[in-house]
């Protein structure tokens, strides 16, 4: 309870939000685009631990995002670097493994690294890459729900 109380008091400092996954072509750009639309006053970006640098969104992820009213155009995958993490106020990751990687690489930033699914019982959003369209739809819904949870926290 103390964390939530503290979080509500300091949420105004979370103006620069970075979202991380592996390739930066499915999950993190999906969350990025949802949060950009839902939190237009915040600076939202994404990157990948092993990004497919320069690639656009994977077409099934882009399709689901567009079908749900979000912009999927002009995404370019970026590889995560130290400056991105340090420059962000909040870093959201898809899986606990991503959180562990970031904490090992940049231990001084561990306090601002959290799961996207933090408010959904620490839900881990699995990678739909090269899976069925049903998998992309399922993951989209998880990401959207998690983003709405964060929106509620960041706007309260």
C-alpha angles and dihedrals in degrees: 000000000000091000092053091048091049091044091055091051096052102033092108090071092062096090099129112054124182121194120203136197132145109272101015091226104096123014106023096045089048091054090042093056094045093050093044089058096040097043104033093165091061128078106237124183139157141213141172133239089223098013124189086233115221095008121128124232114300105262098241090052091046091049094053092045092051093045087058095052102263129123114253098171129113099015116155118190115237131196114236118250137179095259091057092054095044092046093053126086093205130019117199120197132189100222138028088240089062089050090052092049091052093046090051094046097041109017092168090065097048094109092067098045114097139158117264084226093053093122093044096066092284093302115193114216108218123217114263093191111143092358131116126296087249089060091052091049092048093049091045090056091049091050093046092050092048091048091052089051090053091045089056092049095044094048099044 
